[in-house]
Amino acid sequence: MSIKSTLKNKEGKRGFSLPIKKDIGWTGPKPAATRADKIKQIKTLFIADMPLLIEGANVTDFKEYPQVPAQISIMELQQYVANFKKKEGRSFIVVQELDSLPVAEQLKFVTLLKDKRIFDCSLPDEVQILLPVQSGMSVSSEIRDLSYYIRV
């Protein structure tokens, strides 16, 4: 029996008697129609443990959140993480212009993105790291693999 005929026979039935509905597509929040709506959804609705790599976003879209310049040294980054004060609820940290750095220099952010820590300093769990870039392909593959990729 083919998969198609098996699915046809089982349509509307499930072992524990819940109806199976045909694919209804997107079931989350209403898809954003404009770029501004997408940015707003990222700020308010998106919850993930992974950093967000946001292609097509500008740093100014997230100006109300703490900014970290991509050119920061590893020691300054450690100091920044050690002194970071989280606001109530969910917080963001925005890494500015990561795609402007050479790939080798981008790798200093890998441990921060992976474990939310640099050396012995760590960020709270509720803090999400945002990486607004113009081109996602100019970001190292290691960082792309650690991040949730979004286009606005």
BELHU-V686381 format. One record per pair of residues at least 12 apart in sequence whose ideal C-beta (glycine too) atoms are under 10 Angstrom apart, sorted by the first residue. I is the first residue (numbers start at 1). J is the second residue. Records with the same first field share a line. If there is no record, write none. Layout:
I=J ; J
//
This chain:
7=20
28=41 ; 45
29=41 ; 44 ; 45 ; 46
32=45 ; 152
34=152
35=56 ; 57 ; 61 ; 151 ; 152
36=61 ; 152
37=152
38=54 ; 56 ; 57 ; 61 ; 150 ; 151 ; 152
39=54 ; 56 ; 57 ; 58 ; 61 ; 62 ; 132 ; 152
40=61
41=150 ; 152
42=54 ; 57 ; 61 ; 62 ; 92 ; 128 ; 130 ; 132 ; 150 ; 152
43=61 ; 62 ; 64 ; 65 ; 90 ; 92 ; 130
44=90
46=90 ; 128 ; 130 ; 148 ; 150
47=90 ; 126 ; 128
48=128 ; 147 ; 148 ; 150
49=116 ; 125 ; 128 ; 148
50=113 ; 114 ; 128 ; 129 ; 145 ; 146 ; 147 ; 148 ; 149
51=93 ; 95 ; 109 ; 112 ; 113 ; 114 ; 116 ; 128 ; 129 ; 130 ; 131 ; 143 ; 146 ; 147 ; 148
52=92 ; 94 ; 128 ; 129 ; 130 ; 131 ; 132 ; 147 ; 148 ; 149 ; 150
53=95 ; 98 ; 99 ; 113 ; 129 ; 130 ; 131 ; 132 ; 133 ; 136 ; 139 ; 143 ; 144 ; 146 ; 147 ; 148 ; 149 ; 150 ; 151
54=94 ; 130 ; 131 ; 132 ; 133 ; 136 ; 147 ; 148 ; 149 ; 150 ; 151 ; 152
55=99 ; 131 ; 132 ; 133 ; 134 ; 135 ; 136 ; 137 ; 138 ; 139 ; 149 ; 150 ; 151 ; 152
56=132 ; 133 ; 134 ; 135 ; 136 ; 150 ; 151 ; 152
57=94 ; 130 ; 131 ; 132 ; 133 ; 134 ; 150 ; 151 ; 152
58=96 ; 97 ; 132 ; 133 ; 134 ; 152
59=94 ; 95 ; 96 ; 97 ; 130 ; 132 ; 133
60=132
61=94 ; 130 ; 132 ; 152
62=92 ; 93 ; 94 ; 96 ; 130 ; 132
63=94
64=92 ; 94
65=87 ; 91 ; 92 ; 93 ; 94 ; 127 ; 128 ; 130
66=80 ; 84 ; 85 ; 86 ; 87 ; 91 ; 92 ; 93 ; 94 ; 127
67=92 ; 93 ; 94 ; 95 ; 96 ; 130
68=80 ; 81 ; 84 ; 93 ; 94 ; 95 ; 96 ; 98 ; 109 ; 112 ; 129
69=95 ; 96 ; 97 ; 98 ; 100
70=95 ; 96 ; 97 ; 98 ; 99 ; 100 ; 101 ; 105 ; 106 ; 108 ; 109 ; 131 ; 133
71=96 ; 97 ; 98 ; 100 ; 101 ; 105
72=95 ; 96 ; 108 ; 109
73=108
74=108 ; 109 ; 111 ; 112 ; 118 ; 119
75=118 ; 119
77=95 ; 108 ; 109 ; 111 ; 112 ; 118 ; 119 ; 121
78=112 ; 117 ; 118 ; 119 ; 120 ; 121
79=118 ; 121
80=93 ; 112 ; 118 ; 121 ; 123
81=93 ; 112 ; 116 ; 117 ; 118 ; 119 ; 120 ; 121 ; 122 ; 123 ; 127
82=118 ; 119 ; 120 ; 121 ; 122 ; 123
83=121
84=121 ; 122 ; 123 ; 124 ; 127
85=124
86=123 ; 124 ; 125 ; 126 ; 127
87=126 ; 127
88=126
89=126
90=126 ; 127 ; 128
91=123 ; 124 ; 126 ; 127 ; 128
92=126 ; 127 ; 128 ; 129 ; 130
93=112 ; 116 ; 123 ; 127 ; 128 ; 129 ; 130 ; 131
94=128 ; 129 ; 130 ; 131 ; 132
95=109 ; 112 ; 113 ; 129 ; 130 ; 131 ; 132 ; 133 ; 143
96=130 ; 131 ; 132 ; 133
97=131 ; 132 ; 133 ; 134
98=131 ; 132 ; 133 ; 138 ; 139 ; 140 ; 143
99=131 ; 132 ; 133 ; 134 ; 135 ; 136 ; 137 ; 138 ; 139 ; 140 ; 143
100=133 ; 134 ; 138
101=138 ; 139 ; 140
102=138 ; 140
103=138 ; 139 ; 140 ; 141 ; 142 ; 143
104=140
105=140
106=131 ; 138 ; 139 ; 140 ; 142 ; 143
107=140 ; 142 ; 143
109=129 ; 131 ; 139 ; 140 ; 142 ; 143 ; 146
110=140 ; 142 ; 143 ; 145 ; 146
111=146
112=129 ; 146
113=129 ; 131 ; 142 ; 143 ; 145 ; 146 ; 147
114=142 ; 143 ; 145 ; 146
115=146
116=128 ; 129
128=148
129=146 ; 147
130=147 ; 150
131=143 ; 144 ; 146 ; 147 ; 148 ; 149 ; 150
132=150 ; 152
136=149 ; 150 ; 151
//
